[in-house]
Amino acid sequence: MDSGSLSSSAVKIGSRYPLQRKTSKDNLDRFIPNRSAMDFDYAHYMLTEGAKGKENPVVCSPSREAYRKLLAESLNMNRTRILAFKNKPPTPVDLILHEITLSTHQQDRTAKPRRIIPQTSERTLDAPDLVDDYYLNLLDWGSANVLAIALGNTVYLWDASNGSTSELVTVDDENGPITSVSWAPDGRHIAVGLNNSEVQLWDTASDKQLRTLRGGHRQRVGSLAWNNHILTTGGMDGRIINNDVRIRSPIVETYRGHEQEVCGLKWSASGQQLASGGNDNLLYIWDRGTASSSSPTQWLHRLEDHTSAVKALAWCPFQGNLLATGGGSGDRSIKFWNTHTGACLNSVDTGSQVCSLLWNKNERELLSSHGFTQNQLTLWKYPSMVKMGELNGHTSRVLYMAQSPDGCTVATAAADETLRFWNAFGTPEVVAKAAPKARAEPFSHINRIR
């Protein structure tokens, strides 16, 4: 085929498109007349008899024509529109537009400004001799705004209000290293778990050791949790023990279920439920109301969904029966549980070992710390679990996290032997709240116990 025939066919094809009839799909907006407003008799006359005068004009006298016009006016027949649409559409009301504009302005004023999440740490401190062990808990931030960290055989205290550092205790090599630290609710007393299965209680105001808990465990104590005057300890022997620190014989309850090391312990805000995670990949929920001093307490729920060690535990601050848990390197997931029913509400694959979890006290957000490969902190929006940001800086797995009393700052300690501080949760809105009732100190009536 030559070029001439090509151009000719192109013209023929192109000429058909401008004259194509529109299909019904093109006429999407259909006009529906108001039939009650129409005079069909007059319309029929104008379409038939009335049109004859135009198509076949007849010569008539001026008087006859004047009579016809007068008659048409008297009968209201001088109408040019056949389909008379008498009902006018309603005029727009300015008040509606004003209200919409007003509500838009109010929304703009009340909308929260978008929070900027810092990608780097605000402060970095050296943490030499930090034990690189996933199953230990070596960092805690007390209610008096003092951070405790265990480095090797020594516990150091860092006062966040003035930045001063002090040494609390150093244990001997045969007793160390230190395997766990946990502040009492009063922010003054602290429990220190040791590799030799003992737990020491210290008064940080006077730098004095109050007592040593012995005989409960046969191996190291890697996890601690306070519930008012009850100190719960979890050991490598799989035992969980409730110790009443006010009495001479402190052991009041024993929980047995884990077959391997207990690496995570957390009491709910109400103090009624205890969550425990272990190296046996199991998560247990224990009910304080069913605890017994005479026999091992039966668990409320035994949850087997995780496929690796369960260390990261975090109770939700705005929903009492919601628990978040994180699995180790063979699991890599964050799971959410209804602890009343034992149901798993959601599971999210994070792609790496979950070392620790913290809820934002002021917003519906969750922070997780991770190991290989990125060693990052990830901020999640709950309940959608959309990533809000990732915080990088550590060069090795982020083993431990602790939250400041105001809930804004997060401290992290990693195997790279650094302690970093992050403004992960932002600054909360200042709201006038009633002063909380002062808790009775667990050692308030004791000067010294041996």
Salt bridges, closest charged atoms under 4 A:
ASP39 OD2 - ARG79 NH2 3.10
GLU49 OE1 - LYS52 NZ 3.11
GLU65 OE2 - ARG68 NH2 2.79
ASP132 OD1 - ARG397 NE 3.02
ASP133 OD2 - ARG220 NH1 3.06
ASP186 OD2 - HIS189 ND1 2.65
GLU198 OE2 - ARG214 NE 2.96
ASP203 OD1 - ARG188 NE 2.78
ASP203 OD2 - HIS189 NE2 3.98
ASP237 OD1 - HIS217 ND1 3.31
ASP244 OD2 - HIS229 NE2 3.93
ASP244 OD2 - ARG246 NH2 2.97
GLU253 OE2 - ARG288 NH1 3.12
GLU261 OE2 - ARG220 NE 2.96
ASP280 OD1 - HIS258 ND1 3.27
GLU304 OE2 - ARG302 NH1 2.20
ASP331 OD1 - HIS306 ND1 3.18
GLU363 OE2 - LYS112 NZ 3.28
GLU365 OE2 - ARG115 NH2 2.40
GLU390 OE2 - LYS387 NZ 3.05
ASP416 OD2 - HIS394 ND1 3.11
